[in-house]
Amino acid sequence: MPFYKNIMDRLYGKSKSKTNVNLIEKRLAELDEKLLVWVEEDNKS
C-alpha cells in the first residue's frame, strides 16, 4: 500500500537511515554461539 507510506512519510518524515538486517543476524549468531560455549563450560564444572 504505497499510499499509506506516502501519508506516513508526509506526517512523520522519511527515515534517515536503514538497518542492515544481515549484520544484526550475523551478530546474533555469534552471540548465540558464545552463549552455547559458556553454558557447556559451566555444565562441565
Backbone hydrogen bonds, N-H to C=O, Kabsch-Sander energy under -0.5 kcal/mol:
donor,donor_aa,acceptor,acceptor_aa,energy
4,Y,1,M,-0.9
5,K,1,M,-1.3
6,N,2,P,-2.4
7,I,3,F,-2.3
8,M,4,Y,-2.6
9,D,5,K,-2.8
10,R,6,N,-2.0
11,L,7,I,-2.2
12,Y,8,M,-3.1
13,G,9,D,-1.7
21,V,19,T,-1.2
24,I,20,N,-1.6
25,E,21,V,-2.7
26,K,22,N,-2.2
27,R,23,L,-2.2
28,L,24,I,-2.5
29,A,25,E,-2.1
30,E,26,K,-2.0
31,L,27,R,-2.3
32,D,28,L,-2.4
33,E,29,A,-2.1
34,K,30,E,-2.2
35,L,31,L,-2.3
36,L,32,D,-2.2
37,V,33,E,-2.1
38,W,34,K,-2.3
39,V,35,L,-2.5
40,E,36,L,-2.4
41,E,37,V,-2.4
42,D,38,W,-2.1
43,N,39,V,-1.9
44,K,40,E,-1.0
45,S,41,E,-0.8
